[in-house]
Amino acid sequence: MPQTDTITEKDLRVELTLHNMSAGMLKEFALKIVKPYFGGNMNKAIRNLMEKAVEEEKIVSKAVILESKIVSNVI
């Protein structure tokens, strides 16, 4: 890829291998989460849940920073 090209999310896709996960846990996840909420699409489920986790972390981070600023103004 020439240096002038922009790297997109599509260029950064990777394969994912799960280690040390029991078949029972994966089966339970597939039955209780993937099948009913993601139409059986494991890839879509994992991607969606990862996106939600990252978004939640941003919200928590902002709240912690805000709380820190409030506390430091009180002291």
Residue, then its C-alpha position, 0 to 999 in steps of 0.5 A: m500500500p503506498q504511503t499516501d493511501t489512508i488505512t481504513e478499518k477494513d485494512l485492519r481486520v484480523e482473525l480471532t482465536l479463542h484460547n482456554m475457553s470451554a466448549g460449554m461456555l461457548k455453547e451457552f454463549a451461543l444459545k443464550i446470546v448469539k442465537p436470540y440476539f444476533g440471529g446466530n451470527m457469532n462474529k456479529a455478536i462478538r463485534n457488537l459486544m466489543e463495541k459496546a464495552v469500548e463505548e461504556e469504558k468511554i462513558v465511565s472514563k468521562a464520569v471519573i474525570l468529571e468527578s475528579k474535577i468536582v472533588s478537586n474544586v471542593i478541596 
